[in-house]
Structure formats: C-alpha cells, structure tokens
Amino acid sequence: MATANEKFTPGPGDALIVVDVQNDFLPGGSLAVPEGDAVVPVLNYYLATFAGKGMPIYATRDWHPTDHCSFKAQGGPWPPHCVADTPGAKFSSMLQLPPSTTIISKATSAAEDAYSGFQGTDLDARLRAQKVTRVFVGGLATDYCVLNTVRDAARLGYEIVLLTDAIRAVNVHAEDGSKAEAEMRFLGAHPATVESLHP
C-alpha cells in the first residue's frame, strides 16, 4: 500500500489522464461538481510536468447527443449536460491542455452511457500503442467518471497513480467521494499529490 510520502517521478511508460474537466461540471454548469473548479490549477501543474517531458496526455470528455439515456427526460438520473458542440461540453477555458493532448470522447450514442474513459473508446489501444504501463489520473468526478476510469485501468492491468489533490466528488450521498477513493486504493491505485512528484 502506498504511503503518504511516496514519491512518483513521471517517466517512460507513464501517461496523464485528465477526466471530464468540462464547463457543465464546474460551478454554474448544469451538473456542477462542488468545488469542481479547484482541480484546474492543480491539473495545470501536472499537465505542465507531463508536457515538459514530452509524455502522453489524454483528456476525456462526455460528448452526449441531445437525447442521451442519462438525461432525466429519457429516464436517466441527470439533467442534460455536456451535449456535443455546446458551451457546456467544452473543457474549462482555464485548463491548460497542451496541443499534443489526445481528446477521448465518450458516451457519444444516445442508448449507452459511459462513466469510464475506456468504455466504448480507443483509449486502451492508444495507451498500449504508446507502451504506457502506468497512468496518472485526476479530474471529475471522484465518485463517477474518475472511479470508473480507474476501475477499468486496474482491470486492464495498468499501474495507477490517483492524483488526490486534483479530484472532487459529486457526493449525492455524503460519503460517496471518500468511499470511491477507498475503493480505488483497494484496487491498487497509489494516492499522490503535487508534493509526491519529484521536481
């Protein structure tokens, strides 16, 4: 089990996955995550670190049709959010994604939802093509898309570093975020913060 002061030096075989930092999940958005905007400056540090080393960076996004199955009008649990090509689906303007970032769009068909960045996408194939064996994961939201992305990364055999200072939870139930973090650690994810990265 990782310790709080464990150090991680990004290097060959590593990639950064930024999960769903989109306007609709930020304050003022249609499905705002409490304090969701707090992840942006922290993620920008990680983005600069990975970009500075020329290492792979992926950014996932919900990219829904207007009649997506997760929307309340279709019987789903959520208000409409992240509809493709709308302002709410855009990444935060404060998120400093480098030009080399690979964008992974998920939940793009009306009949299928996808909380994981791996579900219904080519993310796994792209990572394997770049010989990635360890993923650093942060973004929104801890208890949904981050959790499910980590679940799939673990199932697929990746080593995982969970950027605990760059995630926030929806917390439909008060303990959802903490339970999600506990599950991710149980699955083998190593918790890390900016202080965990060697300069």
C-alpha positions as CSV (number, residue, x, y, z in Angstrom):
1,M,0.0,0.0,0.0
2,A,1.3,3.4,-0.9
3,T,2.3,5.7,1.9
4,A,1.5,9.4,2.1
5,N,5.1,10.4,1.3
6,E,5.7,8.0,-1.5
7,K,7.4,9.7,-4.5
8,F,6.5,9.4,-8.1
9,T,8.7,10.5,-10.9
10,P,6.9,10.6,-14.3
11,G,8.9,8.9,-16.9
12,P,8.9,6.4,-19.8
13,G,5.8,4.2,-19.7
14,D,3.6,6.9,-18.0
15,A,0.7,8.9,-19.2
16,L,-1.6,11.5,-17.7
17,I,-5.4,11.1,-18.0
18,V,-7.5,14.2,-17.2
19,V,-11.1,13.2,-16.7
20,D,-14.0,15.4,-17.8
21,V,-13.0,18.9,-16.8
22,Q,-15.9,20.4,-18.7
23,N,-17.9,23.5,-18.1
24,D,-21.1,21.7,-17.2
25,F,-19.3,20.0,-14.3
26,L,-17.9,23.3,-13.0
27,P,-19.7,25.9,-10.9
28,G,-22.5,27.4,-12.9
29,G,-22.8,24.3,-15.1
30,S,-25.9,22.2,-15.4
31,L,-24.3,19.3,-13.4
32,A,-21.8,21.2,-11.3
33,V,-19.5,19.3,-9.0
34,P,-18.9,21.1,-5.7
35,E,-15.6,22.9,-5.9
36,G,-15.0,21.3,-9.3
37,D,-13.0,24.3,-10.4
38,A,-10.5,23.7,-7.7
39,V,-9.0,20.9,-9.7
40,V,-8.0,23.1,-12.6
41,P,-4.9,24.8,-11.2
42,V,-3.6,21.6,-9.8
43,L,-4.2,19.7,-13.0
44,N,-2.4,22.5,-14.8
45,Y,0.7,21.7,-12.8
46,Y,0.5,18.0,-13.8
47,L,-0.1,19.0,-17.4
48,A,2.9,21.2,-17.5
49,T,5.0,18.5,-15.9
50,F,4.0,15.8,-18.4
51,A,4.1,18.2,-21.4
52,G,7.6,19.4,-20.3
53,K,8.8,15.8,-20.6
54,G,7.0,15.1,-23.9
55,M,4.9,12.5,-22.2
56,P,1.4,11.3,-23.4
57,I,-1.6,13.3,-22.1
58,Y,-5.2,12.3,-22.6
59,A,-8.3,14.3,-21.8
60,T,-11.6,12.5,-21.6
61,R,-15.0,14.3,-22.1
62,D,-18.6,13.4,-22.1
63,W,-19.9,14.2,-25.6
64,H,-23.6,13.4,-25.5
65,P,-26.4,13.6,-28.0
66,T,-29.4,15.7,-27.0
67,D,-31.4,12.6,-26.2
68,H,-28.8,10.8,-24.2
69,C,-30.1,8.0,-21.9
70,S,-28.5,9.5,-18.8
71,F,-30.8,12.6,-19.1
72,K,-33.9,12.8,-16.9
73,A,-36.2,13.3,-19.9
74,Q,-35.0,9.8,-21.1
75,G,-35.4,8.3,-17.7
76,G,-31.8,8.8,-16.6
77,P,-30.6,10.3,-13.3
78,W,-29.1,13.5,-14.5
79,P,-30.1,16.9,-16.1
80,P,-28.9,17.4,-19.6
81,H,-25.2,18.0,-19.6
82,C,-22.1,18.0,-21.9
83,V,-24.2,17.9,-25.1
84,A,-21.8,17.7,-28.0
85,D,-20.7,21.0,-29.5
86,T,-22.3,23.1,-26.8
87,P,-20.5,25.5,-24.5
88,G,-21.2,23.2,-21.5
89,A,-19.3,20.4,-23.2
90,K,-16.2,22.5,-23.7
91,F,-13.2,22.0,-21.5
92,S,-12.7,24.7,-18.9
93,S,-11.1,27.7,-20.5
94,M,-8.6,27.8,-17.6
95,L,-7.5,24.2,-18.2
96,Q,-4.1,24.5,-20.0
97,L,-4.2,21.4,-22.3
98,P,-1.1,21.3,-24.5
99,P,-1.6,20.9,-28.3
100,S,-0.3,17.4,-28.0
101,T,-3.3,16.3,-25.8
102,T,-5.3,13.4,-27.2
103,I,-9.1,14.0,-26.7
104,I,-11.2,11.0,-25.9
105,S,-14.9,11.4,-26.4
106,K,-17.2,9.0,-24.5
107,A,-21.0,8.3,-24.2
108,T,-21.5,9.6,-27.7
109,S,-24.5,7.4,-28.6
110,A,-28.0,8.0,-27.2
111,A,-28.6,4.5,-25.9
112,E,-25.3,3.9,-24.0
113,D,-23.8,5.7,-21.0
114,A,-20.1,5.6,-20.2
115,Y,-18.6,6.8,-17.0
116,S,-15.2,5.3,-17.8
117,G,-12.8,6.9,-20.3
118,F,-12.1,3.4,-21.6
119,Q,-15.8,2.4,-22.2
120,G,-16.6,2.4,-25.9
121,T,-13.4,4.3,-26.8
122,D,-9.9,3.5,-28.1
123,L,-8.1,4.8,-25.0
124,D,-6.7,1.4,-24.1
125,A,-5.5,0.8,-27.7
126,R,-3.9,4.2,-27.8
127,L,-2.1,3.7,-24.4
128,R,-0.8,0.4,-25.5
129,A,0.4,1.7,-28.8
130,Q,2.5,4.3,-26.8
131,K,3.7,1.5,-24.5
132,V,2.1,3.1,-21.5
133,T,2.0,0.9,-18.3
134,R,1.2,3.5,-15.6
135,V,-1.5,6.1,-15.7
136,F,-1.8,9.2,-13.5
137,V,-5.5,10.1,-13.2
138,G,-7.3,13.2,-12.0
139,G,-10.4,15.2,-12.8
140,L,-14.1,15.0,-12.3
141,A,-15.9,13.5,-10.6
142,T,-14.3,11.3,-8.0
143,D,-17.3,9.1,-7.4
144,Y,-18.3,8.6,-11.1
145,C,-16.1,9.1,-14.1
146,V,-12.8,9.1,-12.2
147,L,-13.8,6.0,-10.2
148,N,-14.9,4.1,-13.3
149,T,-11.9,5.1,-15.3
150,V,-9.7,3.8,-12.5
151,R,-11.7,0.6,-12.3
152,D,-11.1,-0.1,-15.9
153,A,-7.5,0.8,-15.8
154,A,-7.0,-1.7,-13.0
155,R,-8.9,-4.4,-14.8
156,L,-6.8,-3.8,-17.9
157,G,-3.6,-4.2,-15.9
158,Y,-2.3,-0.6,-15.7
159,E,-0.5,0.7,-12.6
160,I,-2.4,3.7,-11.3
161,V,-1.4,6.9,-9.6
162,L,-4.5,8.7,-8.3
163,L,-4.0,12.5,-8.1
164,T,-5.9,13.0,-4.9
165,D,-5.4,16.8,-4.9
166,A,-6.9,17.0,-8.4
167,I,-10.3,15.3,-7.9
168,R,-13.6,16.4,-6.5
169,A,-16.8,14.4,-5.8
170,V,-20.5,14.9,-6.6
171,N,-21.4,13.3,-3.2
172,V,-25.1,12.6,-4.0
173,H,-24.6,10.7,-0.7
174,A,-22.3,12.4,1.8
175,E,-19.7,9.6,1.8
176,D,-19.6,8.8,-1.9
177,G,-16.3,10.5,-2.6
178,S,-14.5,9.0,0.3
179,K,-15.9,5.6,-0.5
180,A,-14.8,6.0,-4.1
181,E,-11.2,6.9,-3.0
182,A,-11.1,3.9,-0.7
183,E,-12.2,1.6,-3.5
184,M,-9.6,3.0,-5.9
185,R,-6.9,2.4,-3.3
186,F,-8.2,-1.1,-2.7
187,L,-7.9,-1.7,-6.5
188,G,-4.2,-0.7,-6.2
189,A,-4.2,3.0,-7.0
190,H,-1.4,4.9,-5.4
191,P,-2.5,8.2,-3.9
192,A,-0.4,11.2,-4.8
193,T,-0.3,14.9,-4.7
194,V,1.9,17.6,-6.3
195,E,4.3,17.1,-3.4
196,S,4.6,13.5,-4.4
197,L,6.2,14.3,-7.7
198,H,9.9,14.7,-7.9
199,P,10.8,18.1,-9.3
